[in-house]
Amino acid sequence: MSIIILIGPPGSGKGTQAKMLVDKFNFKYLGSGDCLRVNQKKNNFTGKKLFQVMNKGELVPSFIVTKIMGDELEKLREASDIKGLILEGWTRIKIEAVMLDEALNWYQWNDNVKVVLIKISGKESLGRLTKRRQCLKCKRLIPWIGEFKKLKKCDKCGGKLIVRIDDNIQSIKERLSEYKKETIPAINYYKKQKRLIEINGEQSIEDVFEEILKKMKKRKT
C-alpha cells in the first residue's frame, strides 16, 4: 500500500494538495488537525484539555498526537478497502517523525512510503496566512493563491468568508518560529535518509500538484 507523508510550513498548501491527491488516487486522508478536533469533542479529560489547549493556539503534546495517530492507524489497518494513505500534520517535530516510522513499520505499511516537502519562504508564508480566509459556515480554509483570491464567498457552501483570529502577524510569526525550531529537524531526519521529495510550493496550485506527481513517479519505492 502507498503512503504519502506531507510536510511544509504554515500556508504552504499541504491541505489543498492532500485533497487533490485523495481525489487523484482515491486514498484515505488522515490529518492530525481533523483527528484532534474530533477528539476534543469527547467528554473525557483529554477531550476537555484538548479544547483548552487548541483554543489557546498551543501545541498538543507529542504523546497525545502519537496516541491518536496509533488509534487511527489501528482502525484503518482493519479496513479491507484502503488503497493508500495521505498523512498530514503528524510530523511536527523529529520524535513524531520517528514514531510515525515505527507505527508504519508495526502495521506493515513501510514498503512504499514517500515523504513530500512543500517548500515556501517565510515571506511567502506570512503573506498567504495574513490574507487567507475561512468560511464562517463550513470552516473551509480558502488559500490566498491563484483563483481563490477572487472568491467573494465559499465555493463549497456559499458561506461568508472571514479572516481567522489566529491569522494575525504575531501569531503567524510564532508559528513560523516554531516550524524552524521544531519541524526543520524532522525534515532533516528524512533528508539524511534520502527519503525527502522537495517541491517548489511557490507555484500555482496545479503546478505544485504536477510536480508532486512527477517527482513521486521518479522516486523508486
Protein Blocks (a to p, Z undefined) as FASTA:
>chain_A
ZZddddddehklmmmmmmmmmmmnopacddfklmmmmmmmpccfklmmmmmmmmnopacd
fklmmmmmmmmmmmmmmpckbfbdcdehjambfklmmmmmmmmmmnopambccddddddd
fklmmmmmmmmccdfklopacddehjllmpmbdfklopacdddfklcfklmmmmmmmmmm
mmmmmmmmmmmnopaccddfkbcfklmmmmmmmmmmmpcZZ
